[in-house]
């Protein structure tokens, strides 16, 4: 079994009350959680990485549970995303290991989620930032949920580490007014509308 030993877990919560316009009640909330883990593949080329995806599923479930609790429970969470920053001794494929596990964890815990989980990954050093894209759980065309939450870790990821992150939101951009599919129009049948 591949070991992604956890060095630390960090949580982040943002409550956005306004962006120059009127105060919004209740305010939209965005949250992120990430784990800084050892990268067992750092410094080497491994032809078959896919078996390691299974080893990350328990981490994804744990991070999902923690983030849902931080956000006050499942009710109202309507957007999600995931991402990874791989330390300098790794490669972007090591971040891609999170695609299945991260999506699996959130979908299992959040219930019916038809839309793809937006994702971003990159290789970066200490303090690198990552803009995790957010999208609606069931309808990718809901423009008000097109958003990001930025994560960064001052002391990570180190060269032999990887940062695995999950993000969720309750509500869209605080003053969304770009049209498109509105929340009350979501059918949730095809992951798009």
C-alpha positions in Angstrom: 0.0 0.0 0.0 1.3 3.5 -0.9 1.9 5.7 2.1 0.9 9.4 2.0 1.9 10.2 5.6 0.2 13.4 6.7 2.3 16.1 8.1 -0.6 18.5 8.8 -4.1 19.4 8.0 -5.3 23.1 7.5 -8.8 24.4 7.3 -10.0 27.8 5.9 -13.4 29.4 6.0 -14.6 32.6 4.3 -17.8 34.4 4.9 -18.4 37.1 2.2 -20.7 39.8 3.3 -20.3 42.2 0.4 -17.9 43.3 -2.3 -18.9 47.0 -2.4 -22.6 46.4 -2.9 -25.3 45.8 -0.3 -24.8 43.5 2.6 -26.1 40.0 1.8 -28.0 37.9 4.4 -27.2 35.1 4.7 -23.7 35.7 3.4 -22.2 33.1 1.0 -19.6 30.9 2.7 -16.6 29.2 1.0 -14.4 26.7 2.8 -11.3 24.7 2.0 -9.3 22.0 3.7 -6.0 20.5 2.8 -3.5 17.9 3.9 0.2 18.2 3.5 1.3 14.6 2.8 4.5 12.8 2.0 4.8 12.1 -1.7 6.0 8.5 -2.0 6.8 9.0 -5.7 9.0 12.1 -5.3 12.3 12.0 -7.1 11.5 9.1 -9.3 9.5 8.1 -12.3 6.9 5.4 -11.6 5.2 4.0 -14.7 1.9 2.9 -13.0 0.5 5.4 -10.5 -3.1 4.3 -10.7 -3.1 1.8 -7.8 -2.2 4.7 -5.4 -5.5 6.4 -6.1 -7.2 3.9 -3.8 -4.9 4.7 -1.0 -6.1 8.3 -1.0 -9.8 7.6 -0.6 -9.8 7.4 3.2 -8.0 10.8 3.3 -10.7 12.3 0.9 -13.5 11.0 3.1 -11.8 12.4 6.3 -11.2 15.8 4.7 -14.8 15.9 3.4 -16.3 15.1 6.8 -14.1 17.7 8.5 -15.0 20.4 5.9 -18.7 19.7 6.0 -18.6 20.0 9.8 -16.6 23.2 9.6 -19.2 24.7 7.3 -22.0 23.8 9.8 -23.4 20.7 8.1 -24.4 19.4 4.7 -27.6 21.6 4.3 -27.1 24.3 1.7 -23.7 23.3 0.4 -24.2 23.6 -3.3 -20.7 24.0 -4.9 -17.5 22.1 -4.8 -13.9 21.7 -6.2 -10.6 20.0 -5.6 -7.0 20.6 -6.2 -3.4 19.6 -5.5 0.1 21.3 -5.3 2.9 18.9 -5.8 6.3 19.7 -4.3 9.3 20.3 -6.6 10.6 16.7 -6.5 7.3 15.5 -7.9 5.3 15.8 -11.1 1.9 16.9 -12.0 0.7 13.3 -12.4 1.2 12.9 -8.6 -1.5 15.6 -8.2 -3.7 13.9 -10.7 -3.9 11.0 -8.2 -6.4 13.2 -6.3 -8.9 13.4 -9.2 -10.7 10.1 -8.4 -10.2 10.1 -4.6 -11.1 13.8 -4.0 -14.2 13.5 -6.2 -15.2 10.2 -4.6 -14.9 11.5 -1.1 -17.1 14.5 -1.7 -19.7 12.7 -3.8 -20.1 9.9 -1.3 -20.6 12.3 1.6 -22.6 15.1 -0.1 -25.1 12.7 -1.8 -26.3 13.1 -5.3 -23.8 15.2 -7.2 -24.2 15.1 -11.0 -21.8 17.7 -12.2 -18.1 17.2 -12.6 -15.9 18.3 -9.7 -13.8 21.2 -11.0 -10.1 20.7 -10.4 -6.7 22.4 -10.5 -3.3 21.1 -9.9 0.3 22.2 -10.4 3.9 21.7 -9.2 5.0 24.4 -6.9 7.3 25.2 -3.9 6.8 26.5 -0.4 4.0 29.0 -0.2 2.7 28.4 -3.7 -0.9 29.3 -4.1 -3.6 27.3 -5.8 -6.9 28.7 -7.0 -9.4 25.9 -6.6 -12.3 26.3 -9.0 -15.8 25.9 -7.7 -18.9 24.7 -9.5 -22.5 23.7 -8.7 -23.0 20.2 -7.5 -25.6 19.2 -10.0 -25.6 21.8 -12.8 -22.3 23.0 -14.3 -24.1 25.9 -16.1 -25.0 27.7 -12.9 -22.9 30.8 -13.5 -23.4 32.2 -10.0 -21.4 29.2 -8.6 -18.4 29.8 -11.0 -15.9 30.9 -8.3 -12.6 30.0 -6.7 -11.1 29.8 -3.3 -7.3 30.3 -2.9 -5.2 28.1 -0.7 -1.6 28.4 0.3 0.7 26.9 2.9 3.7 28.9 4.0 5.8 25.9 4.8 4.6 23.5 2.2 4.6 21.6 0.1 8.2 20.7 0.6 10.0 19.1 -2.3 9.0 15.6 -1.3 5.4 16.5 -0.3 2.0 17.1 -2.0 -0.9 19.2 -0.8 -4.3 17.6 -1.4 -7.2 20.1 -1.1 -11.0 20.0 -1.2 -13.3 23.0 -1.3 -17.0 23.7 -0.9 -19.4 26.6 -0.9 -22.8 27.5 0.4 -24.2 30.1 -2.0 -22.6 31.8 -5.0 -20.6 34.9 -5.7 -21.9 37.5 -3.3 -23.2 39.9 -5.9 -23.7 37.5 -8.8 -25.6 39.2 -11.7 -24.2 37.6 -14.9 -27.3 35.7 -15.8 -27.3 32.1 -17.0 -29.0 29.2 -15.4 -30.4 30.2 -12.0 -30.6 28.0 -9.0 -34.4 27.7 -9.2 -34.0 26.4 -12.8 -31.7 23.5 -12.0 -33.1 20.1 -13.0 -30.0 18.1 -12.0 -30.5 15.5 -14.6 -27.4 15.6 -16.7 -24.8 17.4 -14.7 -25.1 20.5 -17.0 -28.5 21.9 -16.3 
